Amino acid sequence: MEYEISDKLKNVHGSAIREIFDLLKRGNIISFAGGMPATQTLPSKQIEGILQNIISKYGVIECLQYESTLGKALLLEQLKSFLAEYKGINAELQNMIVLSGGQQGIEFMCKTFVNKGDTVLVENPTYLSTLQIIQTYEAKAVGVSSNNEGLDLADLEEKIKTHKPKFLYTVPTFGNPTGGTYSIENRQKIAEITARYGVMVLEDDPYSQIRFEGEAVPSIKCFDKSENVVYLASFSKIIAPAMRIAVAVANPAIIGRFNISKQSTDVCSSSISQIVVAEFIKNNLAEHLKNIIPIYKEKRDQMVNCIEKYFPKSFKYQVPNGGMFVWGYFDNERDLLACFKEIVDLGVAYLPGTHFFPDGGWKNTMRLNFSNATLEQIEKGIKIIGEYFEGGNK
Ligand SMILES: Cc1ncc(COP(=O)(O)O)c(C=O)c1O
């Protein structure tokens, strides 16, 4: 039978990352391509402990029944203190909805606000699944240039005037893919400019707790006087992706709309996951973060030291102060997409940077994930890539 795919989906291609994962399944490849937490940081013992008596402690209804779409009261209570303590955000019950991962928040923003033909502004480069979601809603992603401070504010204002976007999507702390962090002033100005033009902001913040050095920076949401900012925090990187738990913080009118969006998507997030995350925030999170940050810092340091040792000097990059990625580029016109498969054949994978740009191009860029490989794999993999490029290949 010939399947007639909807207009919405027929031009949406699988995420480049997913296809690369399929390629990597063929065996023994060192991968710097994904964005997965280190297996050794996944809190298996603590979660096993919570799960062991979860039903006798909370009861069958609380654990195994459908739950309110907005989220469990016991999790929302923990989220309120988590947001205040870790993110500097004061949220009341009416400002929060529990989501099945931060990705669901990006989807709901589009589902709720975006019509066919609309424009969404994104930082250039941006998280590639966001590009895929925007495409699914038949909207156009337009990139805003960035600089060392964060977004190029003149370009932001110009693009707001030209494109009248539905919202701006941004990952301002240890961004994906660049690992960069916007300055406080930049965040303040983004809040001001978008409020002035009545443009919403989707601030996606899965990485800010994974900080190796420097002071924490307030979120854009902290400067949100007109309530045009929707803020997302996820527990995938700081507890475990399998929890599929995140929270959106926004004006109650937006939360109400997300509630309607979620009813038709998945009814509610998993009750068991919500209880586990609530217990974990209450009893384990502070200590867990203290344990995992040095692990990630060591991996970051290893990757940076190996880049210095093995990569040609024409490779430019910034050392990230946190998160999971090193972003870099060659200052000549090397095509890192074209040589990707050859390098996979040598046993190592990175992510070609072109996938993160709404208009493609930038083929001399790459994203290197340091969180998932072991220290030995980082040395081996970076050496292989470095030798490939040092050998004059392109
Ligand atoms: C910037 C960004 N947003 C959202 C997500 C999705 O995370 P979640 O597991 O919370 O859906 C990721 C995952 O890598 C990410 O990097």
The ligand as a Gaussian input file, in Angstrom:
#p B3LYP/6-31G(d) Opt

LIG

0 1
 C       18.592000      22.225000      24.329000
 C       17.804000      20.988000      24.567000
 N       16.479000      21.096000      24.756000
 C       15.715000      20.012000      24.982000
 C       16.276000      18.755000      25.007000
 C       15.365000      17.587000      25.231000
 O       15.498000      17.149000      26.511000
 P       14.401000      16.308000      27.285000
 O       15.015000      14.989000      27.546000
 O       14.164000      17.111000      28.528000
 O       13.172000      16.219000      26.442000
 C       17.650000      18.594000      24.822000
 C       18.251000      17.257000      24.825000
 O       19.359000      17.031000      24.456000
 C       18.441000      19.748000      24.600000
 O       19.751000      19.679000      24.407000

